Amino acid sequence: MTSSRLGALGAAFIAFSSPAFAHVSFENGQTAPDSTYKATLRIPHGCEGKPTLKVRVRIPEGIVAVKPMPKAGWKLETAKGAYVRAYQVHGEAVSEGVTDIVWSGSLDDGHYDEFVFQARFTDTYQHGATVYFPVVQECEGAVEEWSQVPAAGEDPHSLKSPAPGVRIVAAANAAPAQKSGALNLEQPWSRATPGGAKVGGGYLRITNTGTAPDRLIGGSFALAGKVEVHEMRLEGDVMRMKPVEGGLEIRPGTTVELKPGGFHLMFVDLKEPLKEGQTVKGTLQFEKAGAVEVDYAVRGIGASAPAEHKH
């Protein structure tokens, strides 16, 4: 059976007095270039008063690492296929993946709901582009195809059945990429911390373009007493955090991403809370490249705040 690439979806809050809210849409209609995006597709109503039985999403070419979220009371199916070309994701070539997502269940015409998946926008799409995800909404004896793409300069809301889109925007508070020898360092950032917090987290992407491995062994942070390299790991059914003994290896030709829930930097003994919008100076200490100065952009408090980590 040939898989058609059906698009991103979710449930939309409906205000019947405003046609703009009657369309299938994403809760957050923008993301940064070459980033992971949480897609929350909003379904505001059924088809001509009839209950929604299926929501189908087509994944456009250049969107990879798709992971749909199961939904209580709904059957989840995916179709996989080969991409037109291979894409680099965290230093590894990815040539196939999820091309379609289908949720099957029942949603009354008078109700609203959301459908969620995660996906990686590759460097195929750059700042200013809008990526459209065709969605098919199947109901009892009726079908709504949200697949129309606006022409240049055309208002998507002027279309009868516009495909929900995601606009690529510049990463918020993103520090410019920098190079130190064979290492490329991209977008160092941290999360804001609540008052009284004594630890914070540091994240970035490190690519080794050389022929020899290096190791990230620590660093400094202007608002912390010390910096350690840590790893989150599932032990049994508990997620725990511990230091990475000997430092984090950056192998030749690979990219390592330090992010919440995985490898990351731990800022210990914070002198003051980290506030959204700040830029805090620090260094990264590598075994071979030595000390590299970086600026951490502080973003909003997230669900994976350091205070929630279990040592």
ChimeraX commands (.cxc) that place a marker at each C-alpha (Angstrom):
marker #1 position 0.00,0.00,0.00 radius 0.5
marker #1 position 1.52,3.32,-1.06 radius 0.5
marker #1 position 1.79,5.83,1.79 radius 0.5
marker #1 position 0.71,9.39,1.00 radius 0.5
marker #1 position 2.44,12.10,2.96 radius 0.5
marker #1 position -0.36,13.46,5.13 radius 0.5
marker #1 position 0.27,16.53,7.29 radius 0.5
marker #1 position 0.60,17.85,10.75 radius 0.5
marker #1 position -2.45,18.12,12.85 radius 0.5
marker #1 position -4.14,19.13,16.01 radius 0.5
marker #1 position -7.26,20.57,17.53 radius 0.5
marker #1 position -8.32,24.19,17.23 radius 0.5
marker #1 position -10.19,26.41,19.64 radius 0.5
marker #1 position -13.30,27.52,17.88 radius 0.5
marker #1 position -15.01,30.87,18.00 radius 0.5
marker #1 position -17.97,30.51,15.65 radius 0.5
marker #1 position -18.32,34.26,15.29 radius 0.5
marker #1 position -14.86,34.52,13.66 radius 0.5
marker #1 position -14.12,32.50,10.46 radius 0.5
marker #1 position -10.37,32.58,11.25 radius 0.5
marker #1 position -10.91,30.22,14.19 radius 0.5
marker #1 position -12.94,27.77,12.08 radius 0.5
marker #1 position -9.84,26.50,10.26 radius 0.5
marker #1 position -7.64,23.62,11.37 radius 0.5
marker #1 position -4.47,25.25,12.69 radius 0.5
marker #1 position -1.37,24.83,14.86 radius 0.5
marker #1 position -1.39,26.28,18.35 radius 0.5
marker #1 position 2.14,27.60,17.82 radius 0.5
marker #1 position 2.56,28.50,14.17 radius 0.5
marker #1 position 6.27,29.22,14.19 radius 0.5
marker #1 position 9.62,27.60,14.93 radius 0.5
marker #1 position 13.34,28.27,14.54 radius 0.5
marker #1 position 15.42,27.04,11.58 radius 0.5
marker #1 position 16.91,23.54,11.91 radius 0.5
marker #1 position 15.08,22.81,15.18 radius 0.5
marker #1 position 12.74,20.36,16.89 radius 0.5
marker #1 position 9.11,21.51,16.91 radius 0.5
marker #1 position 6.17,20.41,19.08 radius 0.5
marker #1 position 3.15,20.50,16.79 radius 0.5
marker #1 position -0.23,20.89,18.49 radius 0.5
marker #1 position -2.87,20.66,15.79 radius 0.5
marker #1 position -6.26,22.07,16.71 radius 0.5
marker #1 position -9.52,20.57,15.35 radius 0.5
marker #1 position -12.33,23.08,15.97 radius 0.5
marker #1 position -15.37,21.23,14.59 radius 0.5
marker #1 position -16.62,18.32,12.51 radius 0.5
marker #1 position -17.69,18.18,8.87 radius 0.5
marker #1 position -21.00,19.95,8.24 radius 0.5
marker #1 position -22.23,19.06,11.72 radius 0.5
marker #1 position -21.00,15.46,11.63 radius 0.5
marker #1 position -18.53,13.93,14.14 radius 0.5
marker #1 position -14.84,13.64,13.20 radius 0.5
marker #1 position -13.73,10.02,12.96 radius 0.5
marker #1 position -10.18,10.37,11.57 radius 0.5
marker #1 position -7.52,13.02,11.43 radius 0.5
marker #1 position -4.81,12.43,8.84 radius 0.5
marker #1 position -1.55,14.37,8.65 radius 0.5
marker #1 position 0.84,14.49,5.73 radius 0.5
marker #1 position 4.49,15.19,6.65 radius 0.5
marker #1 position 6.23,17.41,4.05 radius 0.5
marker #1 position 9.63,16.50,2.64 radius 0.5
marker #1 position 12.39,17.96,4.82 radius 0.5
marker #1 position 10.52,17.31,8.09 radius 0.5
marker #1 position 12.09,14.32,9.87 radius 0.5
marker #1 position 12.28,12.49,13.21 radius 0.5
marker #1 position 8.48,12.62,13.52 radius 0.5
marker #1 position 7.06,11.19,16.77 radius 0.5
marker #1 position 3.27,11.35,17.21 radius 0.5
marker #1 position 1.76,11.42,20.71 radius 0.5
marker #1 position -0.77,8.66,21.51 radius 0.5
marker #1 position -4.19,9.99,22.45 radius 0.5
marker #1 position -6.54,8.35,24.95 radius 0.5
marker #1 position -9.55,6.84,23.22 radius 0.5
marker #1 position -7.99,7.15,19.75 radius 0.5
marker #1 position -6.15,4.60,17.62 radius 0.5
marker #1 position -2.79,5.88,16.38 radius 0.5
marker #1 position -1.25,4.71,13.09 radius 0.5
marker #1 position 1.77,5.87,11.12 radius 0.5
marker #1 position 3.10,5.17,7.65 radius 0.5
marker #1 position 6.83,5.26,6.92 radius 0.5
marker #1 position 8.72,5.77,3.72 radius 0.5
marker #1 position 11.97,6.90,2.14 radius 0.5
marker #1 position 12.84,10.57,1.92 radius 0.5
marker #1 position 13.81,12.16,-1.40 radius 0.5
marker #1 position 17.29,12.59,0.04 radius 0.5
marker #1 position 19.14,11.90,3.29 radius 0.5
marker #1 position 19.19,14.59,5.99 radius 0.5
marker #1 position 21.75,15.21,8.71 radius 0.5
marker #1 position 20.25,15.06,12.20 radius 0.5
marker #1 position 22.68,15.41,15.12 radius 0.5
marker #1 position 25.53,14.26,12.89 radius 0.5
marker #1 position 23.76,11.17,11.55 radius 0.5
marker #1 position 22.26,10.64,8.09 radius 0.5
marker #1 position 18.49,9.98,8.12 radius 0.5
marker #1 position 16.99,8.66,4.89 radius 0.5
marker #1 position 13.53,7.44,5.95 radius 0.5
marker #1 position 10.88,8.04,8.57 radius 0.5
marker #1 position 7.23,8.79,9.30 radius 0.5
marker #1 position 5.42,10.27,6.29 radius 0.5
marker #1 position 1.81,10.04,7.53 radius 0.5
marker #1 position 0.03,10.13,10.89 radius 0.5
marker #1 position -3.57,8.97,11.40 radius 0.5
marker #1 position -5.63,9.24,14.59 radius 0.5
marker #1 position -8.95,7.29,14.53 radius 0.5
marker #1 position -11.68,7.82,17.11 radius 0.5
marker #1 position -14.71,10.05,17.52 radius 0.5
marker #1 position -15.00,13.78,18.18 radius 0.5
marker #1 position -18.45,15.38,18.30 radius 0.5
marker #1 position -19.01,18.35,16.01 radius 0.5
marker #1 position -19.73,20.55,19.03 radius 0.5
marker #1 position -16.42,19.68,20.71 radius 0.5
marker #1 position -12.81,20.83,20.21 radius 0.5
marker #1 position -9.66,18.77,20.58 radius 0.5
marker #1 position -5.92,18.74,19.94 radius 0.5
marker #1 position -3.55,16.22,18.35 radius 0.5
marker #1 position 0.17,16.40,19.05 radius 0.5
marker #1 position 3.39,15.25,17.44 radius 0.5
marker #1 position 7.06,16.20,17.50 radius 0.5
marker #1 position 9.15,16.78,14.38 radius 0.5
marker #1 position 12.53,18.07,13.28 radius 0.5
marker #1 position 12.66,20.89,10.74 radius 0.5
marker #1 position 15.84,20.35,8.72 radius 0.5
marker #1 position 17.99,23.02,7.12 radius 0.5
marker #1 position 15.89,22.62,3.97 radius 0.5
marker #1 position 13.74,25.41,5.40 radius 0.5
marker #1 position 15.30,28.76,6.27 radius 0.5
marker #1 position 14.20,31.96,7.96 radius 0.5
marker #1 position 11.08,33.45,6.37 radius 0.5
marker #1 position 9.72,30.24,4.84 radius 0.5
marker #1 position 6.33,28.78,5.75 radius 0.5
marker #1 position 5.88,25.00,5.73 radius 0.5
marker #1 position 2.35,23.71,5.09 radius 0.5
marker #1 position 1.03,20.39,6.44 radius 0.5
marker #1 position -2.02,19.11,4.51 radius 0.5
marker #1 position -4.64,17.63,6.84 radius 0.5
marker #1 position -7.60,15.41,5.97 radius 0.5
marker #1 position -10.50,15.33,8.42 radius 0.5
marker #1 position -12.81,12.35,7.86 radius 0.5
marker #1 position -16.34,12.39,9.29 radius 0.5
marker #1 position -19.48,10.29,8.98 radius 0.5
marker #1 position -20.17,10.44,5.24 radius 0.5
marker #1 position -18.14,13.63,4.73 radius 0.5
marker #1 position -14.53,14.74,4.32 radius 0.5
marker #1 position -12.76,18.06,4.90 radius 0.5
marker #1 position -9.43,18.47,3.11 radius 0.5
marker #1 position -7.31,21.23,4.65 radius 0.5
marker #1 position -4.78,21.36,1.84 radius 0.5
marker #1 position -4.93,24.74,0.11 radius 0.5
marker #1 position -1.62,26.65,0.03 radius 0.5
marker #1 position -1.77,30.45,-0.39 radius 0.5
marker #1 position -0.07,32.13,-3.31 radius 0.5
marker #1 position 2.65,34.68,-2.63 radius 0.5
marker #1 position 1.17,37.59,-0.68 radius 0.5
marker #1 position -2.21,35.89,-0.29 radius 0.5
marker #1 position -3.87,35.78,3.15 radius 0.5
marker #1 position -4.24,32.10,4.19 radius 0.5
marker #1 position -7.49,32.96,5.99 radius 0.5
marker #1 position -9.01,34.02,2.68 radius 0.5
marker #1 position -8.88,30.39,1.52 radius 0.5
marker #1 position -11.81,28.07,2.12 radius 0.5
marker #1 position -9.69,25.12,3.32 radius 0.5
marker #1 position -6.13,26.33,4.07 radius 0.5
marker #1 position -3.47,23.84,5.11 radius 0.5
marker #1 position -2.09,24.68,8.57 radius 0.5
marker #1 position 1.36,26.21,8.30 radius 0.5
marker #1 position 4.47,26.74,10.41 radius 0.5
marker #1 position 6.59,29.84,9.74 radius 0.5
marker #1 position 10.37,29.67,10.17 radius 0.5
marker #1 position 11.59,32.57,12.29 radius 0.5
marker #1 position 14.94,33.51,13.81 radius 0.5
marker #1 position 15.64,31.62,17.02 radius 0.5
marker #1 position 14.65,33.74,20.01 radius 0.5
marker #1 position 17.65,35.08,21.92 radius 0.5
marker #1 position 19.95,32.83,19.89 radius 0.5
marker #1 position 23.63,33.54,20.17 radius 0.5
marker #1 position 25.47,33.45,16.82 radius 0.5
marker #1 position 27.28,30.26,15.90 radius 0.5
marker #1 position 31.01,30.35,16.51 radius 0.5
marker #1 position 34.02,28.23,15.64 radius 0.5
marker #1 position 36.98,27.16,17.76 radius 0.5
marker #1 position 39.43,25.07,15.79 radius 0.5
marker #1 position 37.58,22.02,14.52 radius 0.5
marker #1 position 34.60,22.64,16.82 radius 0.5
marker #1 position 31.45,24.51,15.79 radius 0.5
marker #1 position 29.38,25.79,18.73 radius 0.5
marker #1 position 25.74,26.68,18.07 radius 0.5
marker #1 position 23.21,28.60,20.16 radius 0.5
marker #1 position 24.34,28.30,23.78 radius 0.5
marker #1 position 21.29,28.89,25.98 radius 0.5
marker #1 position 19.83,28.34,29.40 radius 0.5
marker #1 position 16.41,28.34,31.06 radius 0.5
marker #1 position 15.19,30.95,33.49 radius 0.5
marker #1 position 15.15,29.67,37.07 radius 0.5
marker #1 position 12.67,30.29,39.91 radius 0.5
marker #1 position 13.72,32.46,42.85 radius 0.5
marker #1 position 15.96,30.60,45.30 radius 0.5
marker #1 position 17.12,27.99,42.78 radius 0.5
marker #1 position 20.75,26.99,43.27 radius 0.5
marker #1 position 21.28,25.19,39.96 radius 0.5
marker #1 position 20.67,25.97,36.30 radius 0.5
marker #1 position 21.15,24.17,33.01 radius 0.5
marker #1 position 23.24,25.00,29.95 radius 0.5
marker #1 position 22.53,23.71,26.45 radius 0.5
marker #1 position 24.02,23.98,22.95 radius 0.5
marker #1 position 25.04,21.99,19.87 radius 0.5
marker #1 position 28.67,21.04,19.28 radius 0.5
marker #1 position 29.91,19.74,15.92 radius 0.5
marker #1 position 33.40,18.28,15.46 radius 0.5
marker #1 position 34.51,18.97,11.87 radius 0.5
marker #1 position 38.03,17.65,12.45 radius 0.5
marker #1 position 39.64,14.23,12.30 radius 0.5
marker #1 position 40.39,13.76,16.01 radius 0.5
marker #1 position 38.01,13.44,18.96 radius 0.5
marker #1 position 37.76,16.05,21.71 radius 0.5
marker #1 position 36.02,16.13,25.09 radius 0.5
marker #1 position 33.90,18.73,26.84 radius 0.5
marker #1 position 35.10,18.56,30.45 radius 0.5
marker #1 position 33.52,21.62,32.06 radius 0.5
marker #1 position 33.62,25.38,31.89 radius 0.5
marker #1 position 32.58,28.51,33.74 radius 0.5
marker #1 position 29.42,30.59,34.11 radius 0.5
marker #1 position 29.43,34.17,35.34 radius 0.5
marker #1 position 26.50,33.61,37.72 radius 0.5
marker #1 position 27.52,30.21,39.12 radius 0.5
marker #1 position 30.21,28.82,41.38 radius 0.5
marker #1 position 31.12,25.97,39.02 radius 0.5
marker #1 position 30.06,24.16,35.87 radius 0.5
marker #1 position 29.76,20.38,35.49 radius 0.5
marker #1 position 28.87,18.14,32.55 radius 0.5
marker #1 position 25.84,15.99,33.44 radius 0.5
marker #1 position 23.64,13.36,31.86 radius 0.5
marker #1 position 19.97,12.50,32.43 radius 0.5
marker #1 position 19.38,8.75,32.29 radius 0.5
marker #1 position 16.40,6.49,32.95 radius 0.5
marker #1 position 17.18,3.99,35.73 radius 0.5
marker #1 position 14.24,1.64,36.14 radius 0.5
marker #1 position 11.26,4.01,35.99 radius 0.5
marker #1 position 13.06,7.02,37.49 radius 0.5
marker #1 position 14.94,9.65,35.49 radius 0.5
marker #1 position 18.16,10.50,37.31 radius 0.5
marker #1 position 21.03,12.88,36.72 radius 0.5
marker #1 position 24.72,12.25,37.26 radius 0.5
marker #1 position 28.06,13.76,36.21 radius 0.5
marker #1 position 29.70,12.47,33.02 radius 0.5
marker #1 position 32.95,10.91,34.18 radius 0.5
marker #1 position 35.93,11.97,32.08 radius 0.5
marker #1 position 33.91,14.50,30.07 radius 0.5
marker #1 position 31.60,14.26,27.06 radius 0.5
marker #1 position 33.27,12.90,23.92 radius 0.5
marker #1 position 32.75,14.79,20.65 radius 0.5
marker #1 position 33.75,12.31,17.94 radius 0.5
marker #1 position 35.03,13.47,14.52 radius 0.5
marker #1 position 32.27,14.21,12.03 radius 0.5
marker #1 position 29.49,14.15,14.63 radius 0.5
marker #1 position 27.20,16.63,16.33 radius 0.5
marker #1 position 26.35,16.35,20.01 radius 0.5
marker #1 position 23.36,18.26,21.31 radius 0.5
marker #1 position 23.21,19.24,24.96 radius 0.5
marker #1 position 19.53,19.63,25.78 radius 0.5
marker #1 position 16.98,19.23,28.58 radius 0.5
marker #1 position 16.48,15.56,29.41 radius 0.5
marker #1 position 19.86,14.45,28.01 radius 0.5
marker #1 position 23.46,15.61,28.19 radius 0.5
marker #1 position 23.71,19.14,29.55 radius 0.5
marker #1 position 25.83,21.54,31.57 radius 0.5
marker #1 position 24.92,22.04,35.22 radius 0.5
marker #1 position 25.49,25.51,36.66 radius 0.5
marker #1 position 26.06,24.87,40.37 radius 0.5
marker #1 position 25.66,27.40,43.22 radius 0.5
marker #1 position 23.85,30.12,41.30 radius 0.5
marker #1 position 24.52,33.59,42.69 radius 0.5
marker #1 position 21.13,34.87,41.53 radius 0.5
marker #1 position 18.12,33.58,39.55 radius 0.5
marker #1 position 18.44,33.43,35.78 radius 0.5
marker #1 position 15.93,35.74,34.10 radius 0.5
marker #1 position 14.39,35.40,30.66 radius 0.5
marker #1 position 16.02,37.79,28.20 radius 0.5
marker #1 position 19.41,37.84,29.94 radius 0.5
marker #1 position 22.68,37.07,28.20 radius 0.5
marker #1 position 25.25,35.52,30.56 radius 0.5
marker #1 position 28.92,35.07,29.72 radius 0.5
marker #1 position 30.74,31.81,30.29 radius 0.5
marker #1 position 33.34,29.45,28.90 radius 0.5
marker #1 position 33.41,25.87,27.68 radius 0.5
marker #1 position 36.48,23.85,28.61 radius 0.5
marker #1 position 37.58,21.22,26.11 radius 0.5
marker #1 position 40.35,18.67,26.54 radius 0.5
marker #1 position 42.11,19.70,23.30 radius 0.5
marker #1 position 40.50,22.95,22.13 radius 0.5
marker #1 position 40.95,24.48,25.59 radius 0.5
marker #1 position 38.73,27.27,26.93 radius 0.5
marker #1 position 36.19,28.82,24.54 radius 0.5
marker #1 position 34.19,31.92,25.47 radius 0.5
marker #1 position 30.43,31.73,24.89 radius 0.5
marker #1 position 27.32,33.80,25.68 radius 0.5
marker #1 position 24.26,31.98,27.05 radius 0.5
marker #1 position 20.86,33.36,26.03 radius 0.5
marker #1 position 18.36,32.83,28.85 radius 0.5
marker #1 position 14.93,31.70,27.69 radius 0.5
marker #1 position 11.70,31.12,29.63 radius 0.5
marker #1 position 11.23,28.54,32.36 radius 0.5
marker #1 position 10.51,25.13,30.83 radius 0.5
marker #1 position 9.04,21.88,32.12 radius 0.5
marker #1 position 12.48,20.28,32.49 radius 0.5
marker #1 position 13.81,22.88,34.93 radius 0.5
marker #1 position 17.01,21.84,36.77 radius 0.5
marker #1 position 15.17,21.99,40.09 radius 0.5
marker #1 position 13.19,18.93,38.98 radius 0.5
marker #1 position 16.27,16.78,38.40 radius 0.5
marker #1 position 16.84,13.87,40.76 radius 0.5
marker #1 position 20.43,13.17,41.73 radius 0.5
marker link #1:1,2 radius 0.2
marker link #1:2,3 radius 0.2
marker link #1:3,4 radius 0.2
marker link #1:4,5 radius 0.2
marker link #1:5,6 radius 0.2
marker link #1:6,7 radius 0.2
marker link #1:7,8 radius 0.2
marker link #1:8,9 radius 0.2
marker link #1:9,10 radius 0.2
marker link #1:10,11 radius 0.2
marker link #1:11,12 radius 0.2
marker link #1:12,13 radius 0.2
marker link #1:13,14 radius 0.2
marker link #1:14,15 radius 0.2
marker link #1:15,16 radius 0.2
marker link #1:16,17 radius 0.2
marker link #1:17,18 radius 0.2
marker link #1:18,19 radius 0.2
marker link #1:19,20 radius 0.2
marker link #1:20,21 radius 0.2
marker link #1:21,22 radius 0.2
marker link #1:22,23 radius 0.2
marker link #1:23,24 radius 0.2
marker link #1:24,25 radius 0.2
marker link #1:25,26 radius 0.2
marker link #1:26,27 radius 0.2
marker link #1:27,28 radius 0.2
marker link #1:28,29 radius 0.2
marker link #1:29,30 radius 0.2
marker link #1:30,31 radius 0.2
marker link #1:31,32 radius 0.2
marker link #1:32,33 radius 0.2
marker link #1:33,34 radius 0.2
marker link #1:34,35 radius 0.2
marker link #1:35,36 radius 0.2
marker link #1:36,37 radius 0.2
marker link #1:37,38 radius 0.2
marker link #1:38,39 radius 0.2
marker link #1:39,40 radius 0.2
marker link #1:40,41 radius 0.2
marker link #1:41,42 radius 0.2
marker link #1:42,43 radius 0.2
marker link #1:43,44 radius 0.2
marker link #1:44,45 radius 0.2
marker link #1:45,46 radius 0.2
marker link #1:46,47 radius 0.2
marker link #1:47,48 radius 0.2
marker link #1:48,49 radius 0.2
marker link #1:49,50 radius 0.2
marker link #1:50,51 radius 0.2
marker link #1:51,52 radius 0.2
marker link #1:52,53 radius 0.2
marker link #1:53,54 radius 0.2
marker link #1:54,55 radius 0.2
marker link #1:55,56 radius 0.2
marker link #1:56,57 radius 0.2
marker link #1:57,58 radius 0.2
marker link #1:58,59 radius 0.2
marker link #1:59,60 radius 0.2
marker link #1:60,61 radius 0.2
marker link #1:61,62 radius 0.2
marker link #1:62,63 radius 0.2
marker link #1:63,64 radius 0.2
marker link #1:64,65 radius 0.2
marker link #1:65,66 radius 0.2
marker link #1:66,67 radius 0.2
marker link #1:67,68 radius 0.2
marker link #1:68,69 radius 0.2
marker link #1:69,70 radius 0.2
marker link #1:70,71 radius 0.2
marker link #1:71,72 radius 0.2
marker link #1:72,73 radius 0.2
marker link #1:73,74 radius 0.2
marker link #1:74,75 radius 0.2
marker link #1:75,76 radius 0.2
marker link #1:76,77 radius 0.2
marker link #1:77,78 radius 0.2
marker link #1:78,79 radius 0.2
marker link #1:79,80 radius 0.2
marker link #1:80,81 radius 0.2
marker link #1:81,82 radius 0.2
marker link #1:82,83 radius 0.2
marker link #1:83,84 radius 0.2
marker link #1:84,85 radius 0.2
marker link #1:85,86 radius 0.2
marker link #1:86,87 radius 0.2
marker link #1:87,88 radius 0.2
marker link #1:88,89 radius 0.2
marker link #1:89,90 radius 0.2
marker link #1:90,91 radius 0.2
marker link #1:91,92 radius 0.2
marker link #1:92,93 radius 0.2
marker link #1:93,94 radius 0.2
marker link #1:94,95 radius 0.2
marker link #1:95,96 radius 0.2
marker link #1:96,97 radius 0.2
marker link #1:97,98 radius 0.2
marker link #1:98,99 radius 0.2
marker link #1:99,100 radius 0.2
marker link #1:100,101 radius 0.2
marker link #1:101,102 radius 0.2
marker link #1:102,103 radius 0.2
marker link #1:103,104 radius 0.2
marker link #1:104,105 radius 0.2
marker link #1:105,106 radius 0.2
marker link #1:106,107 radius 0.2
marker link #1:107,108 radius 0.2
marker link #1:108,109 radius 0.2
marker link #1:109,110 radius 0.2
marker link #1:110,111 radius 0.2
marker link #1:111,112 radius 0.2
marker link #1:112,113 radius 0.2
marker link #1:113,114 radius 0.2
marker link #1:114,115 radius 0.2
marker link #1:115,116 radius 0.2
marker link #1:116,117 radius 0.2
marker link #1:117,118 radius 0.2
marker link #1:118,119 radius 0.2
marker link #1:119,120 radius 0.2
marker link #1:120,121 radius 0.2
marker link #1:121,122 radius 0.2
marker link #1:122,123 radius 0.2
marker link #1:123,124 radius 0.2
marker link #1:124,125 radius 0.2
marker link #1:125,126 radius 0.2
marker link #1:126,127 radius 0.2
marker link #1:127,128 radius 0.2
marker link #1:128,129 radius 0.2
marker link #1:129,130 radius 0.2
marker link #1:130,131 radius 0.2
marker link #1:131,132 radius 0.2
marker link #1:132,133 radius 0.2
marker link #1:133,134 radius 0.2
marker link #1:134,135 radius 0.2
marker link #1:135,136 radius 0.2
marker link #1:136,137 radius 0.2
marker link #1:137,138 radius 0.2
marker link #1:138,139 radius 0.2
marker link #1:139,140 radius 0.2
marker link #1:140,141 radius 0.2
marker link #1:141,142 radius 0.2
marker link #1:142,143 radius 0.2
marker link #1:143,144 radius 0.2
marker link #1:144,145 radius 0.2
marker link #1:145,146 radius 0.2
marker link #1:146,147 radius 0.2
marker link #1:147,148 radius 0.2
marker link #1:148,149 radius 0.2
marker link #1:149,150 radius 0.2
marker link #1:150,151 radius 0.2
marker link #1:151,152 radius 0.2
marker link #1:152,153 radius 0.2
marker link #1:153,154 radius 0.2
marker link #1:154,155 radius 0.2
marker link #1:155,156 radius 0.2
marker link #1:156,157 radius 0.2
marker link #1:157,158 radius 0.2
marker link #1:158,159 radius 0.2
marker link #1:159,160 radius 0.2
marker link #1:160,161 radius 0.2
marker link #1:161,162 radius 0.2
marker link #1:162,163 radius 0.2
marker link #1:163,164 radius 0.2
marker link #1:164,165 radius 0.2
marker link #1:165,166 radius 0.2
marker link #1:166,167 radius 0.2
marker link #1:167,168 radius 0.2
marker link #1:168,169 radius 0.2
marker link #1:169,170 radius 0.2
marker link #1:170,171 radius 0.2
marker link #1:171,172 radius 0.2
marker link #1:172,173 radius 0.2
marker link #1:173,174 radius 0.2
marker link #1:174,175 radius 0.2
marker link #1:175,176 radius 0.2
marker link #1:176,177 radius 0.2
marker link #1:177,178 radius 0.2
marker link #1:178,179 radius 0.2
marker link #1:179,180 radius 0.2
marker link #1:180,181 radius 0.2
marker link #1:181,182 radius 0.2
marker link #1:182,183 radius 0.2
marker link #1:183,184 radius 0.2
marker link #1:184,185 radius 0.2
marker link #1:185,186 radius 0.2
marker link #1:186,187 radius 0.2
marker link #1:187,188 radius 0.2
marker link #1:188,189 radius 0.2
marker link #1:189,190 radius 0.2
marker link #1:190,191 radius 0.2
marker link #1:191,192 radius 0.2
marker link #1:192,193 radius 0.2
marker link #1:193,194 radius 0.2
marker link #1:194,195 radius 0.2
marker link #1:195,196 radius 0.2
marker link #1:196,197 radius 0.2
marker link #1:197,198 radius 0.2
marker link #1:198,199 radius 0.2
marker link #1:199,200 radius 0.2
marker link #1:200,201 radius 0.2
marker link #1:201,202 radius 0.2
marker link #1:202,203 radius 0.2
marker link #1:203,204 radius 0.2
marker link #1:204,205 radius 0.2
marker link #1:205,206 radius 0.2
marker link #1:206,207 radius 0.2
marker link #1:207,208 radius 0.2
marker link #1:208,209 radius 0.2
marker link #1:209,210 radius 0.2
marker link #1:210,211 radius 0.2
marker link #1:211,212 radius 0.2
marker link #1:212,213 radius 0.2
marker link #1:213,214 radius 0.2
marker link #1:214,215 radius 0.2
marker link #1:215,216 radius 0.2
marker link #1:216,217 radius 0.2
marker link #1:217,218 radius 0.2
marker link #1:218,219 radius 0.2
marker link #1:219,220 radius 0.2
marker link #1:220,221 radius 0.2
marker link #1:221,222 radius 0.2
marker link #1:222,223 radius 0.2
marker link #1:223,224 radius 0.2
marker link #1:224,225 radius 0.2
marker link #1:225,226 radius 0.2
marker link #1:226,227 radius 0.2
marker link #1:227,228 radius 0.2
marker link #1:228,229 radius 0.2
marker link #1:229,230 radius 0.2
marker link #1:230,231 radius 0.2
marker link #1:231,232 radius 0.2
marker link #1:232,233 radius 0.2
marker link #1:233,234 radius 0.2
marker link #1:234,235 radius 0.2
marker link #1:235,236 radius 0.2
marker link #1:236,237 radius 0.2
marker link #1:237,238 radius 0.2
marker link #1:238,239 radius 0.2
marker link #1:239,240 radius 0.2
marker link #1:240,241 radius 0.2
marker link #1:241,242 radius 0.2
marker link #1:242,243 radius 0.2
marker link #1:243,244 radius 0.2
marker link #1:244,245 radius 0.2
marker link #1:245,246 radius 0.2
marker link #1:246,247 radius 0.2
marker link #1:247,248 radius 0.2
marker link #1:248,249 radius 0.2
marker link #1:249,250 radius 0.2
marker link #1:250,251 radius 0.2
marker link #1:251,252 radius 0.2
marker link #1:252,253 radius 0.2
marker link #1:253,254 radius 0.2
marker link #1:254,255 radius 0.2
marker link #1:255,256 radius 0.2
marker link #1:256,257 radius 0.2
marker link #1:257,258 radius 0.2
marker link #1:258,259 radius 0.2
marker link #1:259,260 radius 0.2
marker link #1:260,261 radius 0.2
marker link #1:261,262 radius 0.2
marker link #1:262,263 radius 0.2
marker link #1:263,264 radius 0.2
marker link #1:264,265 radius 0.2
marker link #1:265,266 radius 0.2
marker link #1:266,267 radius 0.2
marker link #1:267,268 radius 0.2
marker link #1:268,269 radius 0.2
marker link #1:269,270 radius 0.2
marker link #1:270,271 radius 0.2
marker link #1:271,272 radius 0.2
marker link #1:272,273 radius 0.2
marker link #1:273,274 radius 0.2
marker link #1:274,275 radius 0.2
marker link #1:275,276 radius 0.2
marker link #1:276,277 radius 0.2
marker link #1:277,278 radius 0.2
marker link #1:278,279 radius 0.2
marker link #1:279,280 radius 0.2
marker link #1:280,281 radius 0.2
marker link #1:281,282 radius 0.2
marker link #1:282,283 radius 0.2
marker link #1:283,284 radius 0.2
marker link #1:284,285 radius 0.2
marker link #1:285,286 radius 0.2
marker link #1:286,287 radius 0.2
marker link #1:287,288 radius 0.2
marker link #1:288,289 radius 0.2
marker link #1:289,290 radius 0.2
marker link #1:290,291 radius 0.2
marker link #1:291,292 radius 0.2
marker link #1:292,293 radius 0.2
marker link #1:293,294 radius 0.2
marker link #1:294,295 radius 0.2
marker link #1:295,296 radius 0.2
marker link #1:296,297 radius 0.2
marker link #1:297,298 radius 0.2
marker link #1:298,299 radius 0.2
marker link #1:299,300 radius 0.2
marker link #1:300,301 radius 0.2
marker link #1:301,302 radius 0.2
marker link #1:302,303 radius 0.2
marker link #1:303,304 radius 0.2
marker link #1:304,305 radius 0.2
marker link #1:305,306 radius 0.2
marker link #1:306,307 radius 0.2
marker link #1:307,308 radius 0.2
marker link #1:308,309 radius 0.2
marker link #1:309,310 radius 0.2
marker link #1:310,311 radius 0.2
view
